[in-house]
Amino acid sequence: MWRRGLDWGATTLVGVFGVLWIGVVMFAVAEGPMWTRLGQGLFGTFLIGWALHKAVLLLRPARSRPKARHRRVKA
């Protein structure tokens, strides 16, 4: 229960950080070279994409694990 809540917290934190990263890089640092702004924008987009991917995985129902089958050890 705690782990799932912490997973949601971390995913939300990364997504918000990605949005803030893009906002700071694109609008506050307007005098930098275009290739650095593009790279930083791609990094922010990657963070947002990762957070969305993780959120989709967290929304899926948990799969039950198959039972382990062991061979009998013959003496």
trRosetta pair geometry for C-beta under 8 A, 3 or more apart (Angstrom, degrees):
i j d omega theta_ij theta_ji phi_ij phi_ji
1 4 6.2 -56 -152 32 26 107
1 5 6.8 21 152 -12 60 108
2 5 5.7 -61 -154 40 34 111
2 6 6.2 31 153 -17 70 108
3 6 5.7 -57 -147 39 31 109
3 7 6.3 37 152 -24 65 103
4 7 5.5 -48 -148 31 33 115
4 8 6.6 33 153 -17 63 102
4 58 7.2 133 -156 -153 86 106
5 8 5.7 -52 -150 36 33 110
5 9 6.4 35 150 -20 65 106
6 9 5.4 -51 -145 36 36 115
6 10 6.2 35 156 -18 67 104
7 10 6.0 -55 -146 38 29 108
7 11 6.2 28 155 -18 64 109
7 54 7.5 -147 175 168 96 114
7 58 5.9 171 124 -104 124 128
8 11 5.8 -56 -144 39 30 111
8 12 6.2 29 158 -17 65 108
8 58 6.3 146 -81 174 79 161
9 12 5.9 -57 -148 38 27 109
9 13 6.2 28 155 -20 63 109
10 13 5.6 -55 -146 36 30 114
10 14 6.4 29 157 -18 65 105
11 14 6.0 -55 -148 36 29 108
11 15 6.4 28 154 -17 63 108
11 51 5.2 130 -175 -148 74 78
11 54 4.6 -153 -115 104 118 126
11 55 5.5 147 160 -67 142 77
11 58 6.7 -113 -18 -14 164 147
12 15 5.7 -57 -148 38 31 111
12 16 6.2 27 158 -15 67 108
12 51 7.3 108 -91 -160 19 124
13 16 6.0 -56 -144 39 28 107
13 17 6.1 30 155 -20 63 110
14 17 5.6 -55 -145 39 30 114
14 18 6.4 36 153 -24 64 103
14 47 5.6 -144 171 -173 88 94
14 50 6.4 -67 141 93 139 110
14 51 4.7 -177 94 -79 100 108
14 54 7.7 58 59 33 139 146
15 18 5.7 -52 -151 31 31 113
15 19 6.7 28 153 -15 63 102
15 47 7.2 171 -102 140 32 86
15 48 5.8 73 -140 -126 70 60
15 51 3.3 179 -68 144 90 165
15 52 7.1 104 -106 -47 119 64
15 55 7.7 22 -55 -39 142 126
16 19 5.8 -52 -151 36 35 110
16 20 6.3 32 152 -14 67 107
17 20 5.7 -56 -145 42 32 110
17 21 6.0 40 153 -28 66 106
17 47 6.2 -91 92 165 91 147
18 21 5.5 -49 -144 31 29 116
18 22 6.7 28 157 -15 62 102
18 44 4.9 130 -168 -167 71 66
18 45 7.3 128 -176 -75 117 11
18 46 7.6 -148 -127 74 124 50
18 47 3.1 -172 -89 97 111 111
18 48 3.9 -169 123 -52 147 73
18 50 7.9 165 -64 42 145 93
18 51 6.4 -143 7 -2 138 130
19 22 6.1 -55 -153 36 30 107
19 23 6.4 30 151 -18 64 109
19 44 7.4 120 -78 -176 15 111
19 48 6.5 90 -57 -89 70 116
20 23 5.5 -56 -147 38 34 113
20 24 6.2 30 158 -17 69 106
21 24 6.1 -57 -146 37 26 105
21 25 6.1 16 161 -11 64 113
21 40 7.2 -143 162 173 98 91
21 43 6.8 -92 146 104 142 97
21 44 4.0 -170 96 -100 109 105
21 47 6.5 78 31 34 145 150
22 25 6.0 -61 -139 43 27 104
22 26 5.7 11 171 -8 67 118
22 40 7.9 156 -106 133 49 85
22 41 5.9 67 -127 -131 88 67
22 44 3.7 163 -58 137 84 158
22 45 7.1 80 -82 -52 127 65
22 48 7.7 -11 -22 -31 132 129
23 26 6.5 -61 -131 43 19 99
23 27 5.9 -26 -176 23 58 118
23 28 7.7 55 135 -12 64 102
24 27 7.2 -82 -132 52 13 82
24 28 4.9 -29 -163 24 57 130
24 29 7.2 43 147 -7 69 100
25 28 7.2 -21 -64 47 9 89
25 29 5.7 -37 -150 39 45 118
25 37 6.1 153 160 -141 98 69
25 40 4.0 -162 -146 126 153 132
25 41 6.1 -157 103 -64 133 65
25 44 6.5 -153 25 -30 134 136
26 29 7.8 31 -13 52 6 79
26 37 6.7 100 -103 -169 55 108
26 41 6.1 70 -70 -91 103 107
27 30 6.9 -9 -165 -57 28 99
29 32 4.8 13 156 -6 106 121
29 37 6.8 -171 99 -96 104 98
29 40 7.9 30 64 60 139 164
32 36 5.0 -84 153 75 123 125
32 37 5.6 144 85 -51 111 95
33 36 4.9 86 68 9 89 102
33 37 7.1 -162 94 -4 46 88
34 37 5.7 -60 -150 40 35 110
34 38 6.1 37 153 -23 69 107
35 38 5.5 -50 -144 36 33 114
35 39 6.4 35 155 -19 64 104
36 39 5.7 -52 -146 37 33 111
36 40 6.2 30 156 -15 65 107
37 40 5.8 -56 -145 41 30 109
37 41 6.1 34 153 -22 64 107
38 41 5.6 -54 -147 36 29 113
38 42 6.4 31 153 -19 63 104
39 42 5.7 -53 -149 35 31 111
39 43 6.5 35 151 -20 63 103
40 43 5.5 -48 -149 33 36 115
40 44 6.6 36 152 -16 65 102
41 44 5.7 -52 -150 37 34 110
41 45 6.3 34 151 -19 65 106
42 45 5.5 -53 -145 38 33 113
42 46 6.3 41 152 -25 65 102
43 46 5.5 -49 -150 31 32 115
43 47 6.7 33 152 -19 63 101
44 47 5.7 -51 -151 33 34 112
44 48 6.5 31 152 -15 66 104
45 48 5.7 -54 -148 38 34 110
45 49 6.1 35 153 -19 66 108
46 49 5.7 -57 -145 39 29 112
46 50 6.2 32 156 -22 65 105
47 50 5.8 -52 -146 34 29 111
47 51 6.5 28 155 -18 63 106
48 51 5.8 -55 -150 36 32 111
48 52 6.4 30 153 -17 65 105
49 52 5.7 -54 -147 37 32 109
49 53 6.2 34 154 -20 66 106
50 53 5.7 -55 -147 37 31 113
50 54 6.2 28 155 -17 65 108
51 54 5.8 -55 -145 39 30 110
51 55 6.3 34 154 -23 64 106
52 55 5.6 -52 -147 34 32 113
52 56 6.6 34 154 -20 64 101
53 56 5.9 -54 -154 32 31 111
53 57 6.6 28 150 -15 64 106
54 57 5.6 -54 -150 38 36 112
54 58 6.3 34 152 -19 67 106
55 58 5.6 -55 -145 38 33 110
55 59 6.4 33 154 -22 65 106
56 59 5.8 -56 -149 33 31 111
56 60 7.1 42 151 -31 61 96
57 60 5.9 -43 -158 15 36 115
